[in-house]
Amino acid sequence: MSPEQIALVQSNFSSVEPIADQAAQIFYTRLFEIAPEVKPMFKADIAEQGKKLMSILGVAVKGLNDIDSLLPALQNLGRGHASYGVKEEHFQPVAEALLWTLEQGLGDAWSEEAKDAWTAAYISLTIPMLEAMKELEPA
């Protein structure tokens, strides 16, 4: 990611933080619309799950300047997701739901540039998760 993309993602997220609960609700509603097969993976209260999502996303966005410092946490997150039955193919609808949610929440602040920056951020954050998940697969 370029420094400009990182700055844009961080700026966008600072606009989303005040509406974090609503953004999480929008995200999960959209995710379950486009990927209903993942809904059974969510056993806990979805509002609590949303708080966790937004908290983790906040830490990740703030850490984009030093992605290496995030690696252990991202790898642990990947392993945890694998234990819930998450598969690599689930990451695409999550990306779609996230981008859609940001577009809804940011309104006029959303642009192709923002979409590209968030896509780059998502890829940067999920690659270590996916690699950790693959380590758990049987040989």
CYANA upper distance limits for C-alpha pairs under 8 A (distance plus 0.5 A):
  1 MET  CA      5 GLN  CA      6.63
  1 MET  CA      6 ILE  CA      7.08
  1 MET  CA    117 ALA  CA      8.07
  1 MET  CA    120 ALA  CA      6.74
  1 MET  CA    121 ALA  CA      7.54
  1 MET  CA    124 SER  CA      8.33
  2 SER  CA      6 ILE  CA      6.84
  3 PRO  CA      7 ALA  CA      6.65
  3 PRO  CA     65 ASN  CA      8.29
  4 GLU  CA      8 LEU  CA      6.65
  5 GLN  CA      9 VAL  CA      6.68
  5 GLN  CA    114 ALA  CA      8.23
  5 GLN  CA    117 ALA  CA      5.36
  5 GLN  CA    118 TRP  CA      8.36
  6 ILE  CA     10 GLN  CA      6.63
  6 ILE  CA     64 LEU  CA      6.92
  6 ILE  CA     65 ASN  CA      7.50
  6 ILE  CA    117 ALA  CA      7.60
  6 ILE  CA    121 ALA  CA      8.12
  7 ALA  CA     11 SER  CA      6.50
  8 LEU  CA     12 ASN  CA      6.51
  8 LEU  CA    114 ALA  CA      7.20
  8 LEU  CA    117 ALA  CA      7.51
  9 VAL  CA     13 PHE  CA      6.55
  9 VAL  CA     61 VAL  CA      7.57
  9 VAL  CA    114 ALA  CA      7.53
  9 VAL  CA    117 ALA  CA      6.82
  9 VAL  CA    118 TRP  CA      6.59
  9 VAL  CA    121 ALA  CA      8.18
 10 GLN  CA     14 SER  CA      6.76
 10 GLN  CA     61 VAL  CA      6.48
 10 GLN  CA     62 LYS  CA      7.13
 11 SER  CA     15 SER  CA      7.24
 12 ASN  CA     16 VAL  CA      7.07
 12 ASN  CA    106 LEU  CA      7.82
 12 ASN  CA    109 ALA  CA      8.18
 13 PHE  CA     17 GLU  CA      6.59
 13 PHE  CA     58 GLY  CA      7.97
 13 PHE  CA     61 VAL  CA      8.00
 14 SER  CA     18 PRO  CA      8.09
 15 SER  CA     19 ILE  CA      8.45
 15 SER  CA    106 LEU  CA      7.78
 16 VAL  CA     20 ALA  CA      6.46
 16 VAL  CA     23 ALA  CA      7.73
 16 VAL  CA    102 LEU  CA      8.35
 16 VAL  CA    105 GLY  CA      7.28
 16 VAL  CA    106 LEU  CA      7.72
 17 GLU  CA     54 MET  CA      8.44
 19 ILE  CA     23 ALA  CA      6.52
 20 ALA  CA     24 ALA  CA      6.55
 20 ALA  CA     51 LYS  CA      8.12
 20 ALA  CA     54 MET  CA      6.83
 21 ASP  CA     25 GLN  CA      6.81
 21 ASP  CA     47 ALA  CA      8.05
 21 ASP  CA     50 GLY  CA      7.24
 21 ASP  CA     51 LYS  CA      7.18
 21 ASP  CA     54 MET  CA      8.44
 22 GLN  CA     26 ILE  CA      6.65
 23 ALA  CA     27 PHE  CA      6.53
 23 ALA  CA    101 THR  CA      7.05
 23 ALA  CA    102 LEU  CA      8.32
 23 ALA  CA    105 GLY  CA      7.34
 24 ALA  CA     28 TYR  CA      6.72
 24 ALA  CA     47 ALA  CA      8.27
 24 ALA  CA     50 GLY  CA      5.37
 24 ALA  CA     51 LYS  CA      7.78
 24 ALA  CA     53 LEU  CA      7.82
 24 ALA  CA     54 MET  CA      7.33
 25 GLN  CA     29 THR  CA      6.58
 25 GLN  CA     47 ALA  CA      7.71
 25 GLN  CA     50 GLY  CA      7.28
 26 ILE  CA     30 ARG  CA      6.60
 26 ILE  CA    101 THR  CA      6.66
 27 PHE  CA     31 LEU  CA      6.52
 27 PHE  CA     97 ALA  CA      6.21
 27 PHE  CA     98 LEU  CA      6.59
 27 PHE  CA    100 TRP  CA      8.33
 27 PHE  CA    101 THR  CA      5.96
 28 TYR  CA     32 PHE  CA      6.52
 28 TYR  CA     46 ILE  CA      8.48
 28 TYR  CA     50 GLY  CA      8.32
 28 TYR  CA     97 ALA  CA      8.16
 29 THR  CA     33 GLU  CA      6.78
 30 ARG  CA     34 ILE  CA      6.82
 30 ARG  CA     97 ALA  CA      6.10
 30 ARG  CA    100 TRP  CA      8.42
 30 ARG  CA    101 THR  CA      8.21
 31 LEU  CA     35 ALA  CA      6.21
 31 LEU  CA     36 PRO  CA      7.86
 31 LEU  CA     93 PRO  CA      7.08
 31 LEU  CA     94 VAL  CA      6.81
 31 LEU  CA     96 GLU  CA      8.44
 31 LEU  CA     97 ALA  CA      5.71
 32 PHE  CA     36 PRO  CA      5.03
 32 PHE  CA     37 GLU  CA      8.15
 32 PHE  CA     38 VAL  CA      7.43
 32 PHE  CA     39 LYS  CA      6.47
 34 ILE  CA     93 PRO  CA      7.25
 34 ILE  CA     97 ALA  CA      8.37
 35 ALA  CA     39 LYS  CA      8.20
 35 ALA  CA     93 PRO  CA      6.89
 38 VAL  CA     42 PHE  CA      8.03
 38 VAL  CA     90 HIS  CA      8.16
 41 MET  CA     84 TYR  CA      6.96
 41 MET  CA     85 GLY  CA      7.70
 41 MET  CA     86 VAL  CA      8.46
 42 PHE  CA     46 ILE  CA      7.73
 44 ALA  CA     48 GLU  CA      7.84
 44 ALA  CA     49 GLN  CA      7.31
 45 ASP  CA     49 GLN  CA      6.78
 46 ILE  CA     50 GLY  CA      6.47
 47 ALA  CA     51 LYS  CA      6.91
 48 GLU  CA     52 LYS  CA      6.92
 49 GLN  CA     53 LEU  CA      6.64
 50 GLY  CA     54 MET  CA      6.66
 51 LYS  CA     55 SER  CA      6.59
 52 LYS  CA     56 ILE  CA      6.56
 53 LEU  CA     57 LEU  CA      6.46
 54 MET  CA     58 GLY  CA      6.46
 55 SER  CA     59 VAL  CA      6.88
 56 ILE  CA     60 ALA  CA      6.63
 57 LEU  CA     61 VAL  CA      6.49
 58 GLY  CA     62 LYS  CA      6.65
 59 VAL  CA     63 GLY  CA      6.61
 60 ALA  CA     64 LEU  CA      6.79
 60 ALA  CA     70 LEU  CA      7.64
 60 ALA  CA    125 LEU  CA      7.96
 61 VAL  CA    121 ALA  CA      8.44
 63 GLY  CA     67 ILE  CA      6.45
 63 GLY  CA     69 SER  CA      7.88
 63 GLY  CA     70 LEU  CA      7.10
 64 LEU  CA    121 ALA  CA      8.11
 66 ASP  CA     70 LEU  CA      7.76
 67 ILE  CA     71 LEU  CA      7.13
 67 ILE  CA    124 SER  CA      8.48
 67 ILE  CA    125 LEU  CA      8.46
 70 LEU  CA     74 LEU  CA      6.55
 71 LEU  CA     75 GLN  CA      6.47
 71 LEU  CA    128 PRO  CA      7.06
 72 PRO  CA     76 ASN  CA      6.67
 73 ALA  CA     77 LEU  CA      6.57
 74 LEU  CA     78 GLY  CA      6.66
 74 LEU  CA    125 LEU  CA      7.51
 74 LEU  CA    126 THR  CA      8.02
 74 LEU  CA    128 PRO  CA      6.49
 74 LEU  CA    129 MET  CA      5.85
 75 GLN  CA     79 ARG  CA      6.80
 75 GLN  CA    128 PRO  CA      6.10
 75 GLN  CA    129 MET  CA      5.37
 75 GLN  CA    130 LEU  CA      8.45
 75 GLN  CA    131 GLU  CA      8.04
 75 GLN  CA    132 ALA  CA      5.68
 75 GLN  CA    133 MET  CA      8.35
 76 ASN  CA     80 GLY  CA      6.60
 76 ASN  CA    129 MET  CA      7.95
 76 ASN  CA    132 ALA  CA      7.97
 77 LEU  CA     81 HIS  CA      6.62
 77 LEU  CA    129 MET  CA      6.82
 78 GLY  CA     82 ALA  CA      6.71
 78 GLY  CA    128 PRO  CA      7.92
 78 GLY  CA    129 MET  CA      4.42
 78 GLY  CA    130 LEU  CA      6.60
 78 GLY  CA    131 GLU  CA      8.30
 78 GLY  CA    132 ALA  CA      6.14
 78 GLY  CA    133 MET  CA      5.88
 79 ARG  CA     83 SER  CA      6.92
 79 ARG  CA    129 MET  CA      7.69
 79 ARG  CA    132 ALA  CA      6.39
 79 ARG  CA    133 MET  CA      5.76
 79 ARG  CA    136 LEU  CA      7.95
 80 GLY  CA     84 TYR  CA      7.22
 81 HIS  CA     85 GLY  CA      7.16
 81 HIS  CA     86 VAL  CA      5.90
 81 HIS  CA    133 MET  CA      8.25
 82 ALA  CA     86 VAL  CA      5.49
 82 ALA  CA     87 LYS  CA      7.28
 82 ALA  CA    133 MET  CA      6.24
 82 ALA  CA    136 LEU  CA      8.40
 86 VAL  CA     90 HIS  CA      6.97
 87 LYS  CA     91 PHE  CA      8.04
 88 GLU  CA    130 LEU  CA      7.21
 89 GLU  CA     93 PRO  CA      8.46
 90 HIS  CA     94 VAL  CA      7.05
 91 PHE  CA     95 ALA  CA      6.68
 92 GLN  CA     96 GLU  CA      6.77
 93 PRO  CA     97 ALA  CA      6.52
 94 VAL  CA     98 LEU  CA      6.53
 95 ALA  CA     99 LEU  CA      6.63
 95 ALA  CA    119 THR  CA      8.16
 95 ALA  CA    122 TYR  CA      7.60
 96 GLU  CA    100 TRP  CA      6.56
 97 ALA  CA    101 THR  CA      6.49
 98 LEU  CA    102 LEU  CA      6.68
 99 LEU  CA    103 GLU  CA      6.64
 99 LEU  CA    115 LYS  CA      7.39
 99 LEU  CA    118 TRP  CA      7.86
 99 LEU  CA    119 THR  CA      8.30
100 TRP  CA    104 GLN  CA      6.77
101 THR  CA    105 GLY  CA      6.57
102 LEU  CA    106 LEU  CA      6.22
102 LEU  CA    110 TRP  CA      7.97
103 GLU  CA    107 GLY  CA      6.41
103 GLU  CA    110 TRP  CA      6.06
106 LEU  CA    110 TRP  CA      6.02
110 TRP  CA    114 ALA  CA      6.33
110 TRP  CA    115 LYS  CA      7.73
111 SER  CA    115 LYS  CA      6.67
112 GLU  CA    116 ASP  CA      6.58
113 GLU  CA    117 ALA  CA      6.65
114 ALA  CA    118 TRP  CA      6.55
115 LYS  CA    119 THR  CA      6.49
116 ASP  CA    120 ALA  CA      6.66
117 ALA  CA    121 ALA  CA      6.68
118 TRP  CA    122 TYR  CA      6.52
119 THR  CA    123 ILE  CA      6.72
120 ALA  CA    124 SER  CA      6.60
121 ALA  CA    125 LEU  CA      6.62
122 TYR  CA    126 THR  CA      6.47
123 ILE  CA    127 ILE  CA      6.46
124 SER  CA    128 PRO  CA      8.17
125 LEU  CA    129 MET  CA      7.69
126 THR  CA    130 LEU  CA      6.56
127 ILE  CA    131 GLU  CA      6.63
128 PRO  CA    132 ALA  CA      6.67
129 MET  CA    133 MET  CA      6.73
130 LEU  CA    134 LYS  CA      6.69
131 GLU  CA    135 GLU  CA      6.94
132 ALA  CA    136 LEU  CA      7.44
133 MET  CA    137 GLU  CA      7.48
